[in-house]
Amino acid sequence: MRRRLFVLLTLLVLPICTANAAARAPAVAAAADLKFAMAELVERYKDATGRELNVAYGSSGNFAQQIENGAPFELFLSADEGYVERLAAKQLTRGAGALYAVGRVALFVPRGSALAPDPTLADLRAAVADGRLKRFAIANPEHAPYGRAAREALQGAGLWEAIRPALVLGENAAQATQFAAGGNAQGGIIAASLAVTPGVARLGTAVLLPASMHRPLRQRMVLTRNAGAVAGEFFAWLQTKAAREVFLRHGFALPGED
């Protein structure tokens, strides 16, 4: 089962496309926390329009840098609106884009772990002090918004400096989930949208951390300046009621309702 989880989460960084459609499908860059929601959204859009999309998943910071360096993405769904604002300021986008979701983080504790699923992080603090904690997973806070949210939660709990030697850093939200749930760590602070998926949920227990423990994960999407008609249509479709319901079902709060 853990091998299946590893394969599943490793695939998050790969594009969704078919061999025949890859050349004409617009390239979409999506934050790794969106994998399961986007899989459903892309399928629904294809069913409704017959159009293909080529979606790649990774850290928002890395995608922003790639777009700055000329990567041919037509639509960027960031887990942190700051990256979109940075691109817009450099006139690399069509306007400022739109908020599409508000992310949440969760403490995930795999089965058999010495940690308790305590949203106050009191047990995590005790585990650091008494030596129970050896390895703890978060996304890299230097370029992954969910890693920054995890760092802020740990800082607010007075744990950041003490826990740093035990940290296992994922390149993005998906890899952090792989580490936390797949046996590489005793737990982690991960994207709630990934923690609630059946393949992850069956491996342990996740509890939402209070939203007050970190700055809001305001997730913004934007068309790049070389976006074509299909990317523009998908961008508009992602703001419809049908799409918003998918985001909600996959563990996101909705802008204006969080």
KOLRO-583860 format. One line per 2 residues: their letters; for each residue x, y, z of N, C-alpha, C. Coordinates in steps of 0.02 Angstrom, whole numbers. Layout:
<recs>
A> X Y Z X Y Z X Y Z ~ ...
</recs>
This chain:
<recs>
MR> 42 -60 0 0 0 0 43 62 0 ~ 97 60 40 141 119 42 176 128 -25
RR> 191 72 -60 221 79 -126 173 112 -174 ~ 109 94 -170 59 125 -213 54 199 -199
LF> 58 218 -135 56 289 -117 116 325 -147 ~ 175 293 -143 235 324 -170 227 337 -245
VL> 202 287 -281 193 294 -353 143 349 -368 ~ 87 349 -330 34 398 -342 60 468 -332
LT> 95 481 -278 117 548 -263 176 569 -306 ~ 216 521 -328 270 537 -374 243 562 -440
LL> 186 536 -461 155 557 -523 128 628 -522 ~ 126 658 -463 98 726 -460 138 776 -500
VL> 201 764 -509 242 812 -545 240 802 -620 ~ 203 751 -642 201 737 -713 141 769 -746
PI> 146 788 -809 90 818 -844 36 768 -859 ~ -27 794 -861 -83 754 -883 -95 770 -956
CT> -85 721 -1000 -97 733 -1070 -100 667 -1107 ~ -121 668 -1169 -117 610 -1212 -66 624 -1265
AN> -40 571 -1296 13 581 -1345 -11 624 -1403 ~ -71 614 -1425 -97 651 -1482 -114 723 -1465
AA> -133 735 -1401 -157 802 -1382 -102 846 -1355 ~ -44 816 -1337 8 854 -1302 31 915 -1341
AR> 34 908 -1408 60 963 -1448 13 1022 -1451 ~ -52 1011 -1444 -99 1065 -1451 -132 1086 -1386
AP> -126 1045 -1334 -158 1061 -1270 -119 1117 -1236 ~ -156 1167 -1208 -120 1220 -1172 -85 1194 -1110
AV> -27 1220 -1096 13 1200 -1038 -11 1239 -977 ~ -28 1202 -925 -53 1231 -862 -6 1212 -806
AA> 15 1260 -767 57 1249 -708 13 1253 -646 ~ 10 1200 -607 -34 1198 -548 5 1178 -486
AA> -9 1213 -432 23 1196 -368 8 1123 -350 ~ 55 1090 -317 50 1018 -304 -9 1000 -261
DL> -33 1046 -220 -90 1030 -177 -154 1021 -217 ~ -153 1039 -281 -213 1037 -323 -222 971 -360
KF> -176 924 -353 -175 866 -397 -243 831 -402 ~ -273 815 -347 -334 775 -349 -394 817 -370
AM> -397 879 -347 -450 923 -370 -444 936 -444 ~ -383 949 -468 -374 965 -538 -388 905 -583
AE> -372 845 -559 -387 785 -599 -461 782 -615 ~ -502 797 -565 -575 797 -576 -596 856 -619
LV> -567 914 -607 -586 973 -646 -568 965 -719 ~ -509 940 -733 -487 930 -802 -533 880 -837
ER> -551 826 -802 -595 776 -832 -664 805 -847 ~ -690 844 -801 -756 875 -811 -754 925 -869
YK> -701 963 -873 -695 1011 -927 -690 975 -994 ~ -652 921 -996 -646 883 -1058 -713 853 -1078
DA> -750 826 -1029 -816 798 -1044 -863 851 -1073 ~ -857 912 -1047 -902 965 -1069 -883 996 -1136
TG> -817 997 -1150 -794 1034 -1209 -756 991 -1260 ~ -732 933 -1238 -690 892 -1282 -619 916 -1287
RE> -600 966 -1248 -533 996 -1254 -486 966 -1202 ~ -424 957 -1223 -372 929 -1181 -332 985 -1147
LN> -303 968 -1089 -258 1013 -1054 -196 975 -1034 ~ -140 1007 -1035 -76 977 -1016 -56 1008 -949
VA> -68 972 -894 -58 1000 -827 5 971 -794 ~ 46 1015 -769 105 996 -730 96 1020 -659
YG> 122 982 -611 114 998 -540 183 1008 -509 ~ 187 1056 -463 249 1068 -428 241 1125 -378
SS> 296 1152 -355 294 1207 -307 280 1272 -343 ~ 240 1314 -313 221 1378 -344 282 1422 -356
GN> 328 1423 -309 388 1465 -317 429 1444 -377 ~ 437 1378 -386 475 1354 -443 440 1371 -509
FA> 374 1363 -510 337 1380 -571 343 1454 -588 ~ 338 1497 -537 344 1568 -549 412 1585 -581
QQ> 464 1553 -555 531 1565 -582 535 1540 -654 ~ 505 1482 -667 506 1455 -736 470 1501 -784
IE> 413 1529 -763 376 1575 -806 418 1638 -819 ~ 452 1662 -767 496 1720 -776 551 1705 -827
NG> 571 1642 -829 625 1622 -875 600 1600 -943 ~ 534 1609 -955 508 1596 -1022 472 1530 -1031
AP> 458 1493 -978 422 1430 -986 354 1442 -1019 ~ 333 1399 -1064 274 1413 -1105 207 1395 -1072
FE> 201 1406 -1008 137 1395 -975 88 1449 -995 ~ 25 1430 -1005 -27 1478 -1024 -71 1497 -964
LF> -74 1453 -915 -114 1466 -855 -74 1442 -794 ~ -73 1482 -742 -36 1467 -681 -85 1470 -622
LS> -92 1413 -587 -132 1410 -526 -84 1404 -468 ~ -75 1459 -432 -26 1462 -379 -59 1449 -311
AD> -21 1419 -266 -45 1410 -198 -34 1472 -155 ~ -2 1522 -183 11 1585 -148 2 1642 -198
EG> -44 1686 -184 -57 1740 -232 3 1787 -241 ~ 49 1785 -194 108 1828 -201 148 1814 -263
YV> 151 1751 -284 188 1734 -345 153 1762 -406 ~ 87 1760 -407 50 1789 -462 61 1865 -464
ER> 59 1897 -406 69 1969 -403 139 1987 -428 ~ 188 1945 -413 256 1958 -437 260 1954 -513
LA> 227 1904 -542 227 1897 -614 189 1955 -648 ~ 134 1974 -616 94 2029 -644 134 2094 -644
AK> 172 2105 -591 212 2166 -586 265 2169 -641 ~ 286 2110 -665 335 2107 -719 302 2103 -788
QL> 236 2113 -789 196 2113 -850 202 2048 -889 ~ 204 1993 -852 207 1927 -882 139 1892 -883
TR> 88 1927 -860 21 1898 -856 -31 1944 -887 ~ -90 1916 -896 -147 1956 -918 -186 1978 -856
GA> -167 2034 -830 -200 2060 -771 -177 2025 -708 ~ -217 2035 -655 -199 2009 -589 -229 1941 -574
GA> -267 1913 -620 -296 1847 -609 -355 1848 -562 ~ -369 1789 -532 -427 1782 -488 -412 1732 -432
LY> -437 1747 -373 -433 1698 -319 -479 1640 -335 ~ -455 1580 -323 -496 1521 -337 -507 1477 -276
AV> -465 1484 -225 -473 1442 -165 -431 1471 -108 ~ -445 1448 -48 -405 1463 10 -384 1396 41
GR> -319 1384 45 -294 1320 69 -291 1315 145 ~ -291 1253 168 -282 1239 240 -227 1187 248
VA> -195 1188 305 -145 1137 321 -170 1092 377 ~ -144 1031 378 -165 982 427 -103 948 456
LF> -108 928 519 -58 885 549 -77 813 532 ~ -32 778 498 -45 708 480 0 663 522
VP> -30 613 551 6 564 592 -7 495 564 ~ 43 460 538 32 394 510 19 342 564
RG> -11 287 544 -23 233 591 42 208 621 ~ 40 195 686 99 170 721 148 224 743
SA> 133 287 729 178 341 749 174 353 824 ~ 229 378 850 232 396 921 197 462 935
LA> 176 498 882 143 562 891 67 554 897 ~ 36 602 929 -36 605 934 -62 657 885
PD> -120 646 854 -149 696 808 -181 754 846 ~ -138 797 872 -159 851 916 -154 917 879
PT> -209 950 863 -206 1012 824 -176 1071 861 ~ -167 1066 926 -135 1119 963 -58 1115 959
LA> -33 1058 934 38 1043 929 72 1034 997 ~ 31 1027 1049 59 1017 1116 96 950 1120
DL> 68 897 1091 102 832 1093 165 834 1050 ~ 163 870 994 223 876 953 278 911 993
RA> 260 962 1030 310 996 1072 339 947 1124 ~ 296 907 1154 320 858 1203 365 806 1170
AV> 347 786 1109 387 735 1074 456 761 1056 ~ 461 825 1040 527 854 1027 567 855 1092
AD> 536 872 1146 571 878 1210 594 811 1238 ~ 551 759 1229 569 695 1260 604 647 1212
GR> 617 669 1152 656 629 1105 616 580 1063 ~ 550 580 1069 509 535 1029 514 552 955
LK> 519 616 939 517 637 870 587 632 838 ~ 590 596 783 652 588 746 650 622 678
RF> 593 616 643 586 644 576 516 671 567 ~ 511 732 541 447 766 533 447 802 466
AI> 394 793 427 393 816 358 353 880 348 ~ 381 926 310 345 984 284 372 998 214
AN> 336 1037 175 363 1059 111 416 1113 124 ~ 461 1120 76 515 1168 83 486 1239 87
PE> 494 1273 143 464 1340 150 496 1394 106 ~ 552 1378 75 586 1428 34 549 1441 -31
HA> 511 1391 -55 475 1402 -118 406 1370 -121 ~ 387 1334 -68 322 1301 -67 277 1336 -16
PY> 221 1365 -38 177 1401 8 153 1359 67 ~ 140 1296 56 118 1254 111 175 1242 161
GR> 235 1243 137 292 1239 182 298 1302 225 ~ 285 1360 194 286 1422 233 231 1422 286
AA> 173 1398 268 118 1394 317 137 1347 375 ~ 169 1291 358 191 1245 410 242 1278 455
RE> 289 1314 425 340 1348 466 308 1400 512 ~ 260 1437 486 227 1487 527 190 1455 586
AL> 158 1398 573 123 1363 627 172 1339 680 ~ 228 1313 658 279 1289 705 312 1347 743
QG> 323 1402 708 350 1461 742 301 1487 794 ~ 237 1489 777 187 1514 824 182 1470 885
AG> 196 1405 876 194 1359 933 260 1357 971 ~ 308 1398 950 373 1400 983 415 1339 970
LW> 405 1306 912 438 1242 898 490 1246 842 ~ 491 1300 805 530 1299 744 603 1283 754
EA> 637 1317 797 708 1305 807 722 1236 834 ~ 680 1213 880 691 1147 911 679 1090 862
IR> 631 1099 815 613 1044 771 654 1042 707 ~ 690 1095 692 726 1099 629 773 1040 616
PA> 810 1014 665 853 957 651 816 894 629 ~ 752 890 646 713 831 629 674 838 564
LV> 677 896 532 635 909 474 659 871 413 ~ 610 843 377 620 813 311 582 858 263
LG> 616 890 217 585 940 174 567 910 106 ~ 503 915 90 480 895 24 489 952 -25
EN> 501 937 -88 510 988 -138 446 1028 -149 ~ 389 996 -136 325 1028 -143 275 994 -96
AA> 212 1016 -98 162 989 -52 152 915 -61 ~ 155 891 -123 145 821 -137 201 778 -107
QA> 262 799 -116 318 760 -89 318 761 -13 ~ 299 817 17 293 819 90 241 769 114
TQ> 186 762 78 135 713 95 162 643 89 ~ 199 631 36 231 566 26 276 548 86
FA> 316 596 108 360 584 165 321 571 229 ~ 269 612 241 231 606 303 191 542 307
AG> 164 520 251 119 462 251 153 397 229 ~ 210 402 197 239 343 167 294 309 207
GN> 303 327 270 351 292 311 418 327 318 ~ 427 385 286 490 421 292 493 467 353
AQ> 437 477 386 434 522 444 380 497 491 ~ 381 524 552 331 507 602 268 549 596
GG> 269 595 549 211 638 539 233 699 500 ~ 187 746 491 203 806 454 146 855 453
II> 160 915 433 109 965 421 104 971 345 ~ 46 953 318 38 945 246 -26 981 223
AA> -36 984 158 -96 1014 130 -157 972 148 ~ -208 1004 174 -269 968 192 -301 936 131
SL> -294 968 72 -323 940 11 -292 873 -8 ~ -230 861 12 -198 797 0 -210 748 57
AV> -216 773 118 -228 730 176 -295 695 173 ~ -345 726 140 -412 696 140 -422 646 84
TP> -374 638 39 -383 590 -15 -382 519 14 ~ -421 473 -14 -426 406 15 -359 370 21
GV> -315 377 -29 -252 343 -26 -207 365 31 ~ -213 428 52 -175 454 108 -212 442 174
AR> -277 456 175 -316 452 236 -314 383 267 ~ -310 330 226 -310 263 254 -245 245 289
LG> -194 287 280 -129 273 309 -118 307 376 ~ -166 348 398 -157 382 462 -214 429 477
TA> -201 476 521 -252 524 543 -228 595 530 ~ -273 635 503 -258 706 491 -306 750 530
VL> -280 803 559 -321 852 594 -303 921 567 ~ -354 960 551 -343 1028 528 -310 1070 582
LP> -261 1109 563 -234 1159 609 -277 1222 605 ~ -286 1256 661 -325 1318 658 -297 1367 607
AS> -342 1398 569 -321 1445 517 -281 1503 547 ~ -291 1517 611 -256 1572 644 -182 1558 654
MH> -160 1496 642 -91 1478 654 -44 1498 597 ~ -72 1520 542 -30 1540 486 -67 1592 444
RP> -30 1628 404 -62 1676 358 -105 1638 309 ~ -160 1669 286 -205 1634 240 -169 1612 176
LR> -183 1551 155 -156 1525 93 -204 1544 37 ~ -200 1607 16 -245 1633 -35 -217 1612 -104
QR> -253 1568 -136 -229 1537 -197 -259 1573 -258 ~ -215 1598 -300 -236 1640 -356 -212 1608 -422
MV> -253 1614 -473 -234 1590 -539 -233 1648 -588 ~ -193 1640 -640 -186 1694 -688 -166 1667 -756
LT> -190 1700 -808 -168 1684 -876 -102 1719 -889 ~ -56 1685 -921 6 1718 -940 -7 1757 -1004
RN> 40 1799 -1022 28 1845 -1078 26 1809 -1145 ~ 49 1745 -1148 45 1708 -1211 -12 1657 -1210
AG> -60 1666 -1166 -116 1618 -1161 -159 1620 -1223 ~ -182 1561 -1243 -227 1556 -1300 -300 1551 -1278
AV> -343 1539 -1327 -415 1539 -1315 -437 1483 -1268 ~ -408 1424 -1276 -429 1368 -1234 -410 1381 -1161
AG> -350 1405 -1150 -329 1421 -1081 -375 1474 -1051 ~ -394 1524 -1091 -439 1576 -1067 -508 1548 -1050
EF> -531 1502 -1090 -596 1471 -1076 -594 1430 -1012 ~ -540 1392 -1003 -533 1351 -943 -528 1396 -881
FA> -491 1450 -886 -485 1499 -832 -554 1524 -811 ~ -595 1540 -859 -663 1564 -843 -705 1508 -814
WL> -697 1447 -840 -737 1391 -816 -720 1374 -743 ~ -657 1384 -724 -636 1369 -655 -669 1416 -604
QT> -701 1468 -627 -735 1514 -582 -810 1502 -579 ~ -833 1450 -611 -905 1434 -611 -924 1397 -547
KA> -988 1394 -534 -1013 1360 -475 -993 1287 -475 ~ -996 1253 -533 -978 1183 -537 -906 1171 -516
AR> -861 1215 -539 -790 1207 -521 -779 1223 -448 ~ -811 1274 -422 -803 1292 -352 -825 1236 -306
EV> -876 1199 -325 -899 1143 -285 -847 1088 -282 ~ -809 1079 -336 -755 1030 -336 -700 1050 -288
FL> -680 1114 -290 -629 1138 -243 -652 1127 -171 ~ -715 1143 -157 -741 1136 -90 -739 1063 -67
RH> -758 1018 -111 -760 947 -93 -690 919 -80 ~ -640 950 -110 -572 925 -102 -534 961 -45
GF> -570 991 0 -538 1016 61 -517 1089 60 ~ -535 1126 8 -519 1197 6 -577 1238 31
AL> -562 1297 59 -613 1347 72 -620 1389 9 ~ -678 1420 0 -690 1461 -58 -680 1535 -42
PG> -652 1573 -88 -643 1645 -76 -710 1677 -58 ~ -709 1716 -4 -771 1748 18 -811 1706 65
ED> -794 1642 73 -831 1598 116 -787 1565 170 ~ -722 1582 169 -676 1550 216 -680 1584 284
</recs>
